[in-house]
């Protein structure tokens, strides 16, 4: 593939770093932001393992690429990777703890699982709800009334999950349902 067609804003895939967005380039190097721990990386233009996923905006008319376009492309890559934008920490008091599910019948065996595993699933659910919410709001085929109705269901889901807020170390990570009014 001719890598000269990769411009700023292009979405690319690297065999080791995954998907990313080109945010700058010079004669020898692409500067690419990859989601997750990889972050910003410099990749030589001569590297043959880089694949173009989606070209950047057409700048042939001499238009400058605005920062909002690059930010939107980065958000899309992060959403595709289904990763939180920053690490989400388990409350210290539960670190290394165990969740026990006890049936009411004493004859039945209880189930134990590491609370870290349970917490990870809660965080994944929260992040997927956020992506769903963004997709609803950005969907061109839905009327505004449909978006509002679907958004109310998402908000109710958040409200149902507020019980698990006790697991989060940072209050910014909490579920928030509909506020009373």
C-alpha positions in Angstrom: 0.0 0.0 0.0 1.2 3.5 -0.8 1.5 5.2 2.6 1.7 8.6 1.0 -2.1 8.6 1.0 -2.2 8.6 4.8 -2.9 12.1 6.0 -3.7 13.8 9.2 -6.9 12.5 10.6 -6.6 9.1 8.9 -7.5 6.0 10.9 -4.8 3.3 10.7 -4.1 -0.1 12.2 -0.7 -1.2 13.5 0.0 -4.9 14.1 1.1 -4.4 17.7 -0.6 -1.1 18.8 -4.0 -1.7 17.2 -6.1 1.1 15.8 -5.1 4.7 15.9 -5.5 8.2 14.4 -2.7 10.1 12.6 -2.4 13.5 14.3 0.8 14.8 12.6 3.3 13.7 10.0 6.6 14.8 8.5 8.8 13.5 5.7 9.9 10.4 7.7 7.4 9.9 10.4 3.7 9.5 11.3 2.7 10.7 14.7 -0.2 8.5 15.7 -2.4 8.3 18.8 -3.4 4.8 19.8 -6.0 4.1 22.4 -5.2 2.4 25.7 -1.8 2.1 27.2 0.0 2.6 23.8 -1.0 6.3 23.6 1.1 8.5 21.3 3.6 6.6 19.0 5.9 7.7 16.2 5.9 5.3 13.3 8.4 5.4 10.4 6.8 6.1 7.0 8.9 3.1 5.7 7.2 0.7 8.2 5.2 -1.8 6.0 2.9 -3.2 8.7 0.8 0.0 9.0 -2.6 -0.4 7.3 -5.0 2.4 6.3 -8.5 1.8 7.8 -10.1 5.0 6.7 -8.5 8.0 5.0 -8.5 11.4 6.7 -10.5 14.3 5.5 -9.8 15.5 2.0 -7.6 18.5 2.4 -6.8 19.0 -1.3 -8.5 22.3 -1.3 -5.8 23.7 1.1 -8.2 23.6 4.0 -6.6 23.4 7.5 -7.6 20.4 9.6 -9.3 21.6 12.7 -8.7 20.2 16.1 -12.4 19.2 16.6 -12.1 16.8 13.6 -9.1 15.1 15.0 -10.7 14.9 18.5 -13.8 13.3 16.9 -11.7 10.7 15.1 -9.8 9.9 18.4 -13.1 9.5 20.2 -14.4 7.1 17.6 -11.2 5.0 17.9 -11.5 4.9 21.7 -15.1 3.9 21.5 -14.3 1.1 19.1 -11.7 -0.2 21.5 -14.4 -0.1 24.2 -11.9 1.2 26.8 -12.4 3.8 29.4 -10.7 7.2 28.8 -8.8 6.8 32.0 -8.2 4.0 34.5 -11.2 3.2 36.7 -10.1 2.2 40.2 -11.8 -0.1 42.6 -12.3 1.4 46.1 -9.3 0.4 48.2 -11.4 -1.3 50.9 -12.5 -3.9 48.4 -9.1 -4.4 46.8 -8.4 -8.2 46.8 -11.8 -8.9 48.3 -14.3 -11.6 47.5 -18.0 -11.4 46.5 -20.1 -14.1 48.0 -23.6 -15.1 46.7 -25.4 -17.1 49.4 -28.7 -18.9 48.5 -31.4 -18.8 51.1 -31.4 -22.7 51.2 -28.5 -23.7 53.5 -28.3 -27.0 51.7 -27.1 -25.2 48.5 -23.5 -24.1 48.0 -22.7 -20.5 47.9 -20.7 -18.9 45.0 -17.6 -16.8 45.6 -15.8 -14.7 43.0 -13.0 -12.1 43.2 -14.6 -8.7 43.6 -12.0 -7.3 41.1 -13.6 -9.5 38.4 -17.1 -8.4 39.3 -16.0 -4.8 39.3 -14.4 -5.2 35.9 -17.7 -6.4 34.5 -19.6 -3.4 36.1 -17.1 -1.0 34.5 -17.5 -2.7 31.1 -21.3 -2.4 31.4 -21.0 1.3 32.4 -18.7 2.0 29.4 -21.0 0.2 27.0 -24.0 2.1 28.2 -22.1 5.3 27.6 -21.3 4.2 24.0 -24.9 3.3 23.5 -25.9 6.7 24.7 -23.5 8.4 22.3 -24.8 6.3 19.4 -28.4 7.1 20.2 -27.6 10.9 20.3 -25.7 10.8 17.1 -28.0 8.5 15.1 -29.4 10.3 12.1 -32.3 8.0 11.5 -34.0 8.7 14.9 -36.3 11.6 15.5 -35.6 13.9 18.5 -38.6 12.4 20.3 -37.2 8.8 19.8 -33.8 9.9 21.0 -35.3 11.4 24.2 -37.3 8.3 24.8 -34.3 6.0 24.4 -32.2 8.3 26.5 -34.7 8.0 29.3 -34.3 4.2 29.2 -30.5 4.5 29.4 -30.8 7.0 32.3 -33.0 4.4 34.1 -30.4 1.8 33.6 -27.8 4.1 35.2 -30.2 4.6 38.1 -30.6 0.8 38.6 -26.9 0.5 38.8 -26.3 3.2 41.4 -26.1 0.4 44.0 -22.7 -0.5 42.7 -21.3 3.0 43.2 -19.8 1.9 46.5 -17.2 -0.1 44.5 -15.7 2.9 42.7 -12.7 4.7 44.3 -13.5 8.0 42.4 -16.9 9.6 42.6 -16.6 10.8 39.0 -16.9 7.1 37.9 -20.3 6.7 39.7 -23.5 5.8 38.0 -26.0 8.7 38.0 -29.7 8.1 37.4 -32.5 10.6 37.0 -32.2 13.3 39.6 -35.3 14.0 41.6 -37.3 17.1 40.7 
